[in-house]
Amino acid sequence: MKKNLLICAASALLMSACASAPRTPPGPPAPKIDKSFTSLNQDSRALFIVLHYTVLDFEKSLRVLTTGGQVSSHYLVRDEPPVSYYIVDENRRAWHAGLSSWGNNQGLNSSSIGIEIVNPGFTDTPNGRVYAPFPQKQIDEVINLVRDIQTRHNIKPERIIGHADIAPGRKQDPGPMFPWKQLADAGLIPWPDAAQVAARLPLYQSVPPDAAWFQDKLARYGYSGVPRNGESDQRTLDTVSTFQMKYRPSDYSGKMDAETAALLDVATSPGGMLLKPSPWPISSDGKLGRDGKPIKTSSR
């Protein structure tokens, strides 16, 4: 008898608890989405690939880029071992470009894929600023990663750029030790035709261009933030230095010399920038694997 009374009491308590539990209000009705059609009129959100260096070791770089540091990138390329870490979905905006411009594009966070490369950056010494080199195996990994992203998003070769390109003076990365020429040799970016540069060099040695000429050419190349005042001001010199870091890293003083003028003239002339064929064949659907090699796709 007592046992039956206990069972009844427990049942009553359970029913009371259930009755008093708050009910979740019904949400709005879900949309009825049909995904059976796809428009041909579309392209990738990503128009640029922007390369950076971290100025930190791997552990600190990963912590800053993945926690509350208010900065992120889509990829982080480790130095040892050379591995690419995918930390922001390519379909989402990473916070890596900051105040930036290139050509007619402003605020490149919204239109780019950012790659941070683990590297200590530079050290200011009594003998001047010294930049740290990049291990070759790390550069090989960067090249494979850039090729993969470029192919999947159909990014134009001239839109593979550095952080310094989109923020001259404010940023220096990936710096003069980053081997852009290797990316050109891999068929990823165009490079000034050496023969045309040599042919134009005597002209600029005899008649050096003025600051207004350099500013016009730099703006044509893509540095839309360069002043147009005809003066050799700091912003102009910083922009010249950024250009030199990429195409003449042996001397990036910012001096508007004849060799820089010849390089800049060729870089802004039709047919002046040459693109080597890629050493890797592309599969029938245009895809490459993350190791830089073509993906084997089904014939379905």
C-alpha positions, 0 to 999 in steps of 0.5 A, a space after each residue: 500500500 505504502 509503495 503504491 502511495 509513493 509511486 502515485 506521489 512521484 507521478 504527481 510531482 513529475 506531472 506538476 514539473 512538466 506542466 510548469 516547464 516553460 514552453 519554447 515559442 514557435 519560431 517563424 516558418 522556414 523559407 522554402 528554398 529550391 537549389 535546383 537552379 544555378 546562375 551562370 552570372 557569378 564569380 568569386 568574392 575573392 579578387 585579390 590574394 594579399 601576403 603578409 608576415 607575422 613579426 611573431 613566432 608560430 605559437 604567438 601568431 596562431 594565438 593572435 590570429 585566432 583569439 581576441 587580437 582583432 586581426 585574422 587571416 584566412 591562412 597561416 603558413 608555418 616556418 617549421 614544419 612548413 604547413 598552411 593552417 586554414 583558420 578563416 573560411 574563404 567565404 568569410 571576411 578576415 581582418 588582415 588588410 586594414 585601411 587599404 587600397 589598390 587601383 579602384 578598390 578600397 578596404 580590401 578585407 572584403 575582396 581578398 584572401 589573406 595569407 600570413 607567413 610566420 617571419 620575424 620581420 625586421 630589426 632596427 640596428 645601428 647599421 640600419 634596418 635588417 629584414 629576416 629571410 624566409 626558409 625555402 621550404 616555407 616559400 615552396 609551401 606559400 607558392 603551392 598555397 597561392 597557386 591553389 587559391 588563385 586557380 580555384 578563385 580565378 584571381 588575376 596574376 597582377 592581383 597577387 600582392 603584398 600588404 605593403 602594396 595596399 598600404 605603402 609606408 604604413 606596412 612593409 610586409 612581406 618585405 624585401 626578403 620575400 622572393 617575389 621573383 620565385 612567384 614569377 618564375 612559378 607562373 603566378 605573377 607577371 614580371 617586368 620584361 628585363 630586355 625592355 628595362 635594359 633598353 629604357 635604362 639609358 634614356 632615364 640615366 640621361 634624362 631623370 624623370 621628376 616626382 610628378 612622373 613617378 607619381 603618375 606611373 605609380 598611380 597607374 601601376 595600382 598605388 592609388 593612394 600616392 600623392 599627385 602633388 609633384 613633390 618628393 614627399 614621404 608618402 611618395 618615397 614610401 611608395 617608391 620604396 614599396 615598389 623597389 622591395 618587390 622588383 629591386 630588393 637590393 636597393 629599396 631606399 625610395 630614391 627615384 633613380 633611373 633603374 626604378 624609372 625603367 622598371 616602372 615604365 615597363 611595368 605600366 606599358 602594354 606588353 611590359 609585364 610578362 607571365 611565365 607559363 605555369 610548370 603545373 598542368 591544370 586539370 580539365 575543370 581547372 582545379 589544382 590540389 593544395 600541394 600544387 599538383 592537378 586534382 584527378 577529377 571524375 569524368 561524370 
